[in-house]
Amino acid sequence: MESVVQFKSVAFSYAEPVVLQDATFSVHCGDFVSVVGPNGGGKTTLLKLILGLVSPKSGVVQLFGGDPKSAAPRVGYAPQQLSVDLRFPISVLDTVLMGRIKRNNFITNLLNGYRYSKEDRLAAIYSLQKLCLEDYANFPFGKLSGGQRQRALIARAICGNPELLLLDEPTSNIDANSEQILCEILTELNKTMTIIMVSHDVRFVSQCVKNVICVNKTVATHPTSELNEKTLHQLYHQSGVRIVLHNHR
């Protein structure tokens, strides 16, 4: 099976102490993977390494079999809601359209006044339809509910037809009903793209994903049946443990 993401003996640190150590794992085409673990365990760093925003101190990170930076246009990314300024005067449609600006030339295109084509607008509307937000296209982004904002950010991420979708804490600050809607949408999106999702919500993860990568600096693997109170205690309270669990649905 084709590997979309591959880590081989990866170590990384911003300074001391080490953030990731001897990380070795693969995410295959069509996987739906969740990354869980304590704060400071390396979850966000994992996404940065996949996106090519940082480089490993040692080891190899491959995206679609090559350098992550060169494969960036094949990836869609939705950040945490907390990183978005809700006061910025922009519509939901305009927010989603930003996903059509070519990633490698994002700043250049903005400075040159990138003009969206008819194809861009149709892609944005289609993305909104997939996220059940087509009726909110002209609504101010900042006035959406928490769950709707998260779905709009995901619509922006998929607007460029990515093969890999990266989500950073998509369930933060949304209610249980919004979580259920999101789970159903992500399950449907997973039919056409590989998904890697960072989440603290183990309950949400258990409902939706096929595989779980538990991050706390180093790596160990376990069957799904071992994702229990004992392994979660090790993950969140014992340093130097990273667990990759496989769930065959």
Backbone hydrogen bonds, N-H to C=O, Kabsch-Sander energy under -0.5 kcal/mol:
donor,donor_aa,acceptor,acceptor_aa,energy
4,V,2,E,-0.5
4,V,27,V,-2.6
5,V,27,V,-2.0
6,Q,62,Q,-2.3
7,F,25,F,-2.9
8,K,60,V,-2.7
9,S,7,F,-0.5
10,V,23,A,-2.3
11,A,58,S,-2.1
12,F,20,L,-2.4
19,V,12,F,-2.1
20,L,12,F,-2.2
21,Q,217,K,-3.2
23,A,10,V,-2.6
24,T,22,D,-0.6
25,F,7,F,-1.3
27,V,5,V,-2.7
29,C,2,E,-2.4
31,D,28,H,-2.2
33,V,195,I,-3.2
34,S,211,N,-2.1
35,V,197,M,-3.0
36,V,34,S,-0.6
36,V,213,I,-2.4
41,G,38,P,-2.0
46,L,42,G,-1.9
47,L,43,K,-1.5
48,K,44,T,-2.2
49,L,45,T,-2.4
50,I,46,L,-2.0
51,L,47,L,-2.5
52,G,48,K,-0.8
53,L,48,K,-2.2
54,V,48,K,-1.0
57,K,11,A,-2.2
58,S,11,A,-1.4
60,V,8,K,-2.0
62,Q,6,Q,-2.7
63,L,66,G,-2.5
64,F,4,V,-3.2
66,G,63,L,-1.4
71,A,67,D,-1.2
72,A,69,K,-1.0
74,R,71,A,-2.1
75,V,72,A,-2.1
76,G,164,L,-3.0
78,A,166,L,-2.5
83,S,80,Q,-1.6
84,V,81,Q,-2.2
86,L,84,V,-0.9
88,F,85,D,-1.5
90,I,88,F,-1.5
92,V,139,F,-2.1
93,L,137,A,-3.0
95,T,91,S,-2.0
96,V,92,V,-2.2
97,L,93,L,-2.5
98,M,94,D,-1.1
98,M,95,T,-0.5
99,G,96,V,-1.9
100,R,97,L,-2.5
101,I,98,M,-1.2
105,N,102,K,-1.0
106,F,103,R,-1.4
109,N,105,N,-2.9
110,L,106,F,-2.0
111,L,107,I,-2.6
112,N,108,T,-1.9
113,G,110,L,-1.4
114,Y,109,N,-2.0
116,Y,114,Y,-0.5
121,R,117,S,-2.1
122,L,118,K,-2.4
123,A,119,E,-2.2
124,A,120,D,-2.2
125,I,121,R,-2.4
126,Y,122,L,-2.3
127,S,123,A,-2.2
128,L,124,A,-2.3
129,Q,125,I,-2.2
130,K,126,Y,-2.1
131,L,127,S,-1.5
132,C,129,Q,-1.5
133,L,128,L,-3.2
134,E,128,L,-0.5
136,Y,133,L,-2.2
137,A,134,E,-1.1
139,F,136,Y,-1.7
141,F,90,I,-2.7
143,K,140,P,-1.5
144,L,141,F,-1.7
149,R,145,S,-2.7
150,Q,146,G,-2.0
151,R,147,G,-1.9
152,A,148,Q,-2.2
153,L,149,R,-2.2
154,I,150,Q,-1.8
155,A,151,R,-2.4
156,R,152,A,-2.2
157,A,153,L,-1.8
158,I,154,I,-1.9
159,C,155,A,-0.8
159,C,156,R,-0.5
161,N,158,I,-2.0
163,E,74,R,-2.3
164,L,74,R,-1.7
165,L,194,T,-2.9
166,L,76,G,-3.2
166,L,164,L,-0.5
167,L,196,I,-2.5
168,D,78,A,-2.3
169,E,167,L,-0.7
169,E,198,V,-1.7
172,S,169,E,-1.4
174,I,171,T,-1.2
179,E,175,D,-2.1
180,Q,176,A,-1.9
181,I,177,N,-2.0
182,L,178,S,-2.6
183,C,179,E,-2.6
184,E,180,Q,-2.0
185,I,181,I,-2.2
186,L,182,L,-2.9
187,T,183,C,-2.1
188,E,184,E,-1.6
189,L,185,I,-2.5
190,N,186,L,-2.1
191,K,188,E,-1.4
192,T,189,L,-2.1
193,M,189,L,-1.0
194,T,163,E,-2.5
195,I,31,D,-2.4
196,I,165,L,-2.7
197,M,33,V,-2.8
198,V,167,L,-3.3
199,S,35,V,-2.5
202,V,200,H,-1.3
205,V,201,D,-2.4
206,S,202,V,-2.4
207,Q,203,R,-1.0
207,Q,204,F,-0.7
208,C,204,F,-1.3
209,V,205,V,-2.2
210,K,32,F,-2.3
211,N,32,F,-2.1
212,V,245,L,-3.1
213,I,34,S,-3.7
214,C,212,V,-0.6
214,C,243,I,-5.2
215,V,36,V,-3.8
215,V,213,I,-0.6
216,N,214,C,-0.5
216,N,218,T,-0.7
217,K,41,G,-1.6
218,T,216,N,-1.6
220,A,242,R,-3.2
222,H,244,V,-2.0
224,T,246,H,-1.3
226,E,223,P,-1.9
227,L,224,T,-2.5
228,N,226,E,-2.0
232,L,228,N,-2.4
233,H,229,E,-2.0
234,Q,230,K,-2.1
235,L,231,T,-2.4
236,Y,232,L,-2.5
237,H,233,H,-1.9
238,Q,234,Q,-1.7
239,S,237,H,-0.5
241,V,238,Q,-0.5
243,I,214,C,-1.2
244,V,220,A,-2.5
245,L,212,V,-3.2
245,L,243,I,-0.6
246,H,222,H,-1.0
247,N,210,K,-1.9
247,N,245,L,-0.5
248,H,246,H,-0.5
249,R,247,N,-1.0
